[in-house]
Amino acid sequence: MRRVPESAEAARRLVRTALAAWGQEDLIDDAALVITELVSNSVNHARLESIRVVVTRPSEEFICLGVSDRTRSVPLLRTDSNGESTRGRGLLIVDALAERWGTDLYRWGKQVWAEMKCEAAG
């Protein structure tokens, strides 16, 4: 998808659709917030015009949200107050809502991902 602020809404729709299909409606609000923050980071810091949003269920216990872009700069969790700025705190939200999160570096760029615990099927 294009690397524009409006891409966050398309990413939220993808997350809502996938979680509803997996019967994980209780996670939709938190997962939508997490994907919004991941997309926002790529929109603000990536170089090329496209990003890739991925929603997977690697196991019965977790869903994984990811955003790939073509830059290798690793996002950092900011723990300072950042003065009066309202920017730079998105990963604090991701860190609070996700079971774990991280960055996978590739030759061509990176994927920032977050895993969220979900209800097992059945």
N, CA, C and O of each residue as an XYZ file, in Angstrom:
488
protein
N       0.834     -1.168      0.000
C       0.000      0.000      0.000
C       0.883      1.238      0.000
O       2.072      1.166      0.311
N       0.298      2.358     -0.348
C       1.066      3.605     -0.387
C       1.437      4.039      1.023
O       0.700      3.793      1.978
N       2.580      4.682      1.137
C       3.079      5.164      2.424
C       2.547      6.581      2.652
O       3.266      7.567      2.491
N       1.279      6.651      3.027
C       0.611      7.917      3.314
C      -0.176      7.745      4.611
O      -0.528      6.623      4.973
N      -0.458      8.850      5.317
C      -1.189      8.724      6.589
C      -2.516      7.972      6.463
O      -2.923      7.274      7.392
N      -3.186      8.111      5.327
C      -4.472      7.439      5.131
C      -4.347      5.916      5.077
O      -5.350      5.208      5.175
N      -3.131      5.413      4.922
C      -2.922      3.961      4.887
C      -3.264      3.302      6.221
O      -3.566      2.109      6.263
N      -3.220      4.058      7.293
C      -3.553      3.493      8.607
C      -4.989      2.974      8.624
O      -5.261      1.941      9.235
N      -5.904      3.669      7.967
C      -7.302      3.213      7.946
C      -7.433      1.893      7.185
O      -8.148      0.994      7.627
N      -6.760      1.771      6.062
C      -6.790      0.510      5.309
C      -6.186     -0.618      6.136
O      -6.686     -1.742      6.102
N      -5.125     -0.336      6.874
C      -4.503     -1.344      7.735
C      -5.459     -1.761      8.857
O      -5.541     -2.941      9.197
N      -6.176     -0.801      9.427
C      -7.154     -1.141     10.482
C      -8.265     -2.031      9.923
O      -8.699     -2.972     10.587
N      -8.728     -1.737      8.704
C      -9.758     -2.586      8.082
C      -9.248     -4.008      7.905
O      -9.974     -4.965      8.176
N      -8.006     -4.155      7.453
C      -7.405     -5.481      7.290
C      -7.364     -6.216      8.625
O      -7.724     -7.391      8.698
N      -6.932     -5.540      9.671
C      -6.863     -6.148     11.006
C      -8.254     -6.557     11.478
O      -8.440     -7.675     11.960
N      -9.231     -5.665     11.346
C     -10.604     -5.991     11.777
C     -11.143     -7.216     11.039
O     -11.746     -8.098     11.650
N     -10.927     -7.268      9.735
C     -11.422     -8.386      8.923
C     -10.776     -9.697      9.352
O     -11.469    -10.697      9.539
N      -9.450     -9.700      9.511
C      -8.742    -10.926      9.889
C      -9.162    -11.392     11.273
O      -9.436    -12.576     11.468
N      -9.217    -10.485     12.231
C      -9.571    -10.887     13.598
C     -11.011    -11.368     13.680
O     -11.300    -12.308     14.420
N     -11.905    -10.754     12.951
C     -13.293    -11.224     12.937
C     -13.365    -12.627     12.334
O     -14.093    -13.481     12.841
N     -12.620    -12.870     11.263
C     -12.609    -14.198     10.633
C     -12.066    -15.257     11.587
O     -12.486    -16.413     11.532
N     -11.133    -14.870     12.462
C     -10.540    -15.805     13.421
C     -11.306    -15.856     14.738
O     -10.880    -16.542     15.667
N     -12.429    -15.143     14.837
C     -13.215    -15.139     16.063
C     -12.528    -14.420     17.218
O     -12.730    -14.781     18.377
N     -11.729    -13.416     16.919
C     -10.959    -12.682     17.930
C     -11.444    -11.231     18.057
O     -10.640    -10.301     18.123
N     -12.762    -11.058     18.091
C     -13.341     -9.716     18.149
C     -12.873     -8.925     19.364
O     -12.773     -7.700     19.290
N     -12.582     -9.591     20.481
C     -12.143     -8.888     21.690
C     -10.808     -8.162     21.498
O     -10.502     -7.224     22.234
N     -10.027     -8.584     20.530
C      -8.721     -7.973     20.284
C      -8.755     -6.826     19.277
O      -7.757     -6.125     19.113
N      -9.868     -6.625     18.611
C      -9.911     -5.703     17.476
C      -9.471     -4.286     17.854
O      -8.646     -3.703     17.151
N      -9.987     -3.726     18.925
C      -9.647     -2.340     19.262
C      -8.162     -2.174     19.562
O      -7.520     -1.257     19.050
N      -7.618     -3.059     20.390
C      -6.192     -2.965     20.723
C      -5.314     -3.226     19.498
O      -4.317     -2.535     19.286
N      -5.684     -4.218     18.699
C      -4.895     -4.533     17.508
C      -4.961     -3.391     16.485
O      -3.972     -3.099     15.814
N      -6.111     -2.758     16.372
C      -6.237     -1.618     15.461
C      -5.330     -0.471     15.910
O      -4.728      0.209     15.079
N      -5.235     -0.261     17.204
C      -4.346      0.781     17.720
C      -2.879      0.434     17.459
O      -2.094      1.297     17.068
N      -2.516     -0.821     17.674
C      -1.138     -1.254     17.425
C      -0.773     -1.093     15.952
O       0.292     -0.558     15.641
N      -1.628     -1.541     15.047
C      -1.290     -1.432     13.620
C      -1.224      0.027     13.195
O      -0.415      0.388     12.340
N      -2.066      0.868     13.782
C      -2.013      2.296     13.484
C      -0.650      2.878     13.844
O      -0.085      3.661     13.081
N      -0.127      2.497     15.001
C       1.179      3.009     15.429
C       2.302      2.479     14.543
O       3.227      3.222     14.217
N       2.237      1.211     14.149
C       3.271      0.643     13.283
C       3.253      1.302     11.903
O       4.305      1.619     11.348
N       2.062      1.504     11.358
C       1.948      2.174     10.060
C       2.440      3.619     10.172
O       3.157      4.108      9.300
N       2.054      4.283     11.235
C       2.463      5.672     11.440
C       3.991      5.811     11.460
O       4.540      6.749     10.881
N       4.671      4.874     12.129
C       6.133      4.906     12.145
C       6.703      4.788     10.736
O       7.625      5.519     10.374
N       6.159      3.877      9.945
C       6.654      3.719      8.573
C       6.353      4.953      7.732
O       7.197      5.398      6.954
N       5.163      5.502      7.885
C       4.798      6.698      7.129
C       5.767      7.836      7.457
O       6.179      8.578      6.565
N       6.124      7.971      8.715
C       6.982      9.078      9.136
C       8.465      8.868      8.843
O       9.195      9.844      8.671
N       8.928      7.617      8.782
C      10.371      7.397      8.739
C      10.900      6.636      7.530
O      12.104      6.671      7.275
N      10.051      5.954      6.781
C      10.535      5.179      5.634
C      10.884      6.119      4.476
O      10.536      7.300      4.487
N      11.574      5.571      3.487
C      12.037      6.397      2.369
C      11.179      6.245      1.117
O      10.803      7.246      0.507
N      10.869      5.042      0.732
C      10.150      4.830     -0.523
C       8.650      4.970     -0.315
O       8.181      5.080      0.818
N       7.905      4.966     -1.403
C       6.495      5.306     -1.302
C       5.558      4.165     -0.901
O       4.360      4.396     -0.740
N       6.065      2.951     -0.738
C       5.156      1.868     -0.379
C       5.584      1.172      0.912
O       6.758      1.147      1.281
N       4.581      0.614      1.575
C       4.782     -0.215      2.763
C       3.936     -1.468      2.582
O       3.056     -1.521      1.722
N       4.214     -2.469      3.398
C       3.448     -3.714      3.348
C       2.932     -4.004      4.748
O       3.699     -3.986      5.711
N       1.646     -4.270      4.865
C       1.019     -4.600      6.143
C       0.668     -6.079      6.123
O       0.088     -6.583      5.162
N       1.035     -6.774      7.213
C       0.807     -8.213      7.305
C       0.080     -8.517      8.617
O       0.439     -8.004      9.677
N      -0.942     -9.358      8.521
C      -1.649     -9.848      9.711
C      -1.660    -11.361      9.608
O      -2.237    -11.921      8.676
N      -1.021    -12.028     10.569
C      -0.949    -13.485     10.543
C      -1.344    -14.049     11.898
O      -1.435    -13.332     12.894
N      -1.570    -15.334     11.903
C      -1.824    -16.058     13.144
C      -0.833    -17.214     13.196
O      -1.149    -18.326     12.773
N       0.380    -16.949     13.721
C       1.429    -17.965     13.694
C       1.149    -19.166     14.589
O       1.760    -20.222     14.421
N       0.231    -19.010     15.536
C      -0.154    -20.123     16.408
C      -1.557    -19.866     16.925
O      -2.121    -18.798     16.690
N      -2.118    -20.827     17.621
C      -3.442    -20.665     18.211
C      -3.464    -19.582     19.285
O      -4.520    -19.024     19.585
N      -2.294    -19.281     19.867
C      -2.232    -18.347     20.989
C      -1.895    -16.921     20.611
O      -2.058    -16.020     21.434
N      -1.428    -16.682     19.386
C      -0.958    -15.352     19.025
C      -1.432    -14.918     17.652
O      -1.634    -15.733     16.751
N      -1.602    -13.614     17.518
C      -1.704    -12.995     16.210
C      -0.475    -12.105     16.064
O       0.065    -11.615     17.056
N      -0.044    -11.901     14.844
C       1.126    -11.066     14.597
C       0.754     -9.984     13.589
O       0.210    -10.272     12.523
N       1.053     -8.752     13.936
C       0.826     -7.600     13.076
C       2.186     -7.090     12.642
O       3.079     -6.943     13.476
N       2.365     -6.818     11.372
C       3.657     -6.345     10.907
C       3.536     -5.300      9.824
O       2.577     -5.283      9.052
N       4.531     -4.423      9.782
C       4.633     -3.428      8.715
C       6.064     -3.466      8.196
O       7.021     -3.305      8.953
N       6.189     -3.681      6.892
C       7.497     -3.712      6.237
C       7.680     -2.457      5.413
O       6.740     -1.952      4.800
N       8.910     -1.961      5.409
C       9.254     -0.851      4.531
C      10.695     -1.018      4.062
O      11.395     -1.939      4.483
N      11.123     -0.127      3.194
C      12.414     -0.277      2.534
C      13.519      0.537      3.197
O      14.454      0.966      2.521
N      13.431      0.757      4.504
C      14.505      1.406      5.220
C      14.977      0.493      6.339
O      14.190     -0.269      6.901
N      16.253      0.571      6.658
C      16.798     -0.296      7.700
C      16.919      0.410      9.044
O      17.485     -0.155      9.980
N      16.407      1.617      9.165
C      16.479      2.309     10.449
C      15.503      1.647     11.431
O      14.321      1.467     11.139
N      16.032      1.298     12.583
C      15.269      0.559     13.589
C      14.562      1.550     14.513
O      15.194      2.467     15.036
N      13.253      1.371     14.716
C      12.548      2.270     15.635
C      12.970      1.994     17.079
O      13.248      0.858     17.463
N      13.008      3.058     17.854
C      13.420      2.950     19.250
C      12.262      3.295     20.170
O      11.485      4.211     19.903
N      12.164      2.547     21.253
C      11.171      2.821     22.277
C      11.635      4.041     23.059
O      12.677      4.000     23.714
N      10.878      5.114     22.997
C      11.247      6.349     23.701
C      10.663      6.319     25.098
O       9.454      6.166     25.273
N      11.513      6.464     26.076
C      11.040      6.477     27.458
C      11.152      7.861     28.076
O      10.697      8.082     29.198
N      11.766      8.809     27.338
C      11.831     10.179     27.854
C      10.496     10.880     27.600
O       9.670     10.403     26.822
N      10.304     11.979     28.246
C       9.027     12.689     28.116
C       8.907     13.406     26.782
O       7.801     13.768     26.379
N      10.025     13.619     26.083
C      10.034     14.249     24.767
C       9.474     15.671     24.817
O       8.941     16.166     23.823
N       9.593     16.319     25.960
C       9.154     17.706     26.098
C       7.681     17.885     25.821
O       6.849     17.114     26.301
N       7.359     18.903     25.047
C       5.971     19.220     24.709
C       5.462     18.446     23.495
O       4.282     18.531     23.156
N       6.338     17.700     22.845
C       5.967     17.008     21.619
C       4.939     15.913     21.884
O       5.022     15.182     22.872
N       3.968     15.818     20.976
C       2.989     14.737     21.058
C       3.398     13.568     20.175
O       2.655     12.593     20.062
N       4.559     13.650     19.551
C       5.050     12.589     18.677
C       6.123     11.780     19.393
O       6.712     12.238     20.372
N       6.368     10.576     18.894
C       7.475      9.785     19.408
C       7.123      8.849     20.537
O       8.011      8.280     21.172
N       5.844      8.679     20.797
C       5.431      7.809     21.907
C       4.655      6.574     21.453
O       4.173      5.806     22.285
N       4.532      6.379     20.147
C       3.728      5.283     19.624
C       4.194      3.908     20.049
O       3.372      3.031     20.312
N       5.500      3.703     20.123
C       5.985      2.384     20.524
C       5.716      2.091     21.989
O       5.699      0.925     22.383
N       5.504      3.114     22.807
C       5.071      2.871     24.188
C       3.693      2.215     24.199
O       3.415      1.342     25.022
N       2.844      2.642     23.285
C       1.508      2.028     23.157
C       1.650      0.590     22.676
O       1.027     -0.317     23.228
N       2.466      0.380     21.653
C       2.695     -0.972     21.141
C       3.243     -1.859     22.255
O       2.783     -2.986     22.436
N       4.218     -1.356     22.995
C       4.833     -2.120     24.078
C       3.816     -2.473     25.165
O       3.882     -3.557     25.745
N       2.893     -1.580     25.438
C       1.882     -1.823     26.479
C       0.831     -2.845     26.043
O       0.338     -3.614     26.868
N       0.488     -2.859     24.769
C      -0.604     -3.712     24.288
C      -0.151     -5.064     23.756
O      -0.913     -6.030     23.785
N       1.074     -5.139     23.275
C       1.567     -6.381     22.667
C       2.260     -7.254     23.709
O       2.817     -6.758     24.688
N       2.211     -8.546     23.479
C       2.951     -9.493     24.310
C       4.451     -9.280     24.128
O       5.231     -9.301     25.081
N       4.826     -9.073     22.852
C       6.200     -8.730     22.514
C       6.188     -8.083     21.142
O       5.241     -8.246     20.374
N       7.257     -7.341     20.839
C       7.385     -6.707     19.537
C       8.865     -6.600     19.191
O       9.729     -6.744     20.056
N       9.140     -6.350     17.932
C      10.535     -6.244     17.531
C      10.674     -5.823     16.082
O       9.704     -5.472     15.410
N      11.912     -5.871     15.629
C      12.236     -5.484     14.260
C      13.101     -6.571     13.638
O      14.102     -6.985     14.223
N      12.720     -7.028     12.465
C      13.531     -7.959     11.690
C      14.160     -7.177     10.540
O      13.453     -6.584      9.726
N      15.484     -7.178     10.477
C      16.195     -6.478      9.407
C      16.451     -7.422      8.245
O      16.761     -8.598      8.436
N      16.317     -6.889      7.045
C      16.580     -7.624      5.819
C      17.524     -6.794      4.952
O      17.749     -5.615      5.223
N      18.058     -7.396      3.941
C      18.949     -6.690      3.023
C      18.240     -5.477      2.414
O      18.865     -4.439      2.199
N      16.961     -5.600      2.140
C      16.187     -4.568      1.453
C      15.483     -3.596      2.396
O      14.986     -2.566      1.939
N      15.424     -3.887      3.690
C      14.693     -3.018      4.614
C      14.422     -3.710      5.934
O      15.303     -4.364      6.491
N      13.207     -3.567      6.434
C      12.873     -4.150      7.732
C      11.380     -4.430      7.833
O      10.573     -3.936      7.046
N      11.039     -5.251      8.845
C       9.653     -5.422      9.260
C       9.611     -5.183     10.759
O      10.359     -5.796     11.520
N       8.730     -4.287     11.171
C       8.453     -4.077     12.589
C       7.165     -4.838     12.872
O       6.173     -4.684     12.160
N       7.188     -5.654     13.912
C       6.063     -6.537     14.186
C       5.701     -6.494     15.673
O       6.495     -6.101     16.528
N       4.473     -6.913     15.934
C       3.989     -7.028     17.312
C       3.130     -8.274     17.410
O       2.262     -8.508     16.569
N       3.371     -9.065     18.430
C       2.549    -10.249     18.693
C       1.601     -9.947     19.849
O       1.990     -9.386     20.874
N       0.345    -10.338     19.646
C      -0.673    -10.150     20.668
C      -1.269    -11.501     21.024
O      -1.561    -12.313     20.146
N      -1.443    -11.731     22.296
C      -2.028    -12.993     22.769
C      -3.512    -12.985     22.452
O      -4.187    -11.967     22.606
N      -4.014    -14.133     22.005
C      -5.433    -14.235     21.673
C      -6.019    -15.496     22.293
O      -5.302    -16.341     22.829
N      -7.318    -15.597     22.206
C      -8.023    -16.760     22.722
C      -7.821    -17.943     21.772
O      -7.944    -17.801     20.555
N      -7.516    -19.096     22.335
C      -7.379    -20.298     21.515
C      -8.736    -20.694     20.954
O      -9.769    -20.505     21.596
N      -8.720    -21.238     19.764
C      -9.970    -21.680     19.138
C     -10.578    -22.818     19.941
O      -9.882    -23.624     20.557
N     -11.918    -22.850     19.909
C     -12.600    -23.967     20.553
C     -12.921    -23.634     21.942
O     -13.501    -24.453     22.656
